[in-house]
Amino acid sequence: MGMTITVEVVDPKVKESDIASIFDYFVSIDKVFSTYKKDSEISKLNAGQLTKKQVSADVRQILQLSEDTKRETNGYFNIVNNGVLDPSGIVKGWAIFNAANLLQEHGFKNYYVDAGGDIQVAGTNEKGELWKIGIKNPFRTDEIVKVVRLDNRGIATSGLYNRGDHIYNPHKPDKPISHIASMTVIGPTVYDADRFATAAFAMEEKGIHFIEKLPGFDGYMIDNKGIATMTSKFNRFVIDQ
């Protein structure tokens, strides 16, 4: 998928084939949704070689989920830009969540699935502790500015340092996003965290207020001056450094 993928399962019964099946799943998703592969369904849709009635059930689901998210975010989430479909702002979190569900179906209760920095966790790590996840400094990506502790939740970050050029404000498509550098969202699932992080980033400074009002979600925004703003309950996840 053109990004680093990490899968960790804490269970003495886990087999190499269990982990391999998760990577195989990500490969299959990339073949369907890649905007870079000419033979993907998304590329064929954009080229007019397929119609929306001819695509697979997965693509139809993503198109519907994208429309739902567009409505839920007052149009700040939109996978169509200049007539071109790019579902990357929703597919990654959806795929991570599905991969985590595959592990759960195999009977695993303690796992960590990370694709490109968006993460779904369940249970505890090998030390029996909640999973610890670092939030990067968008100006110095080798530096961690916050560490959060999560259990059975998802976390996603949208930012200009991490393929940020693919995020735009659908209400002002010709105006670059310049007031914020990153938006991290913690939610019940990585799928929801991912799609709302993308929309909140497109909202710029207003995005953190949007996340504040979403039941069950928390956010951490860093603006273009390096100043952080968090939702009122975000600190409950933070580990003192």
Buried (B, 14 or more C-beta within 10 A) or exposed (E): BEBEBEBBBBBEEBEEEBBEBBEEBBEEBBEBBBBEBEEBBBBBBBEEEBEEEEBEEBBEEBBEBBEEBBEBBEEBBBBEEEEEBBBBBBBBBBBBBBBBBBBEEBEBEBBBBBBBBBBBBBBBBEEEEBBEBBBBBBBEEEEEBBBBBBEBBBBBBBBBBBBBEEBBBBEEEEEEBEBBBBBBBBBEBBBBBBBBBBBBBBBBEEBBBBBBEBEEBBBBBBBBEEEBBBBEEBEEBBEEE
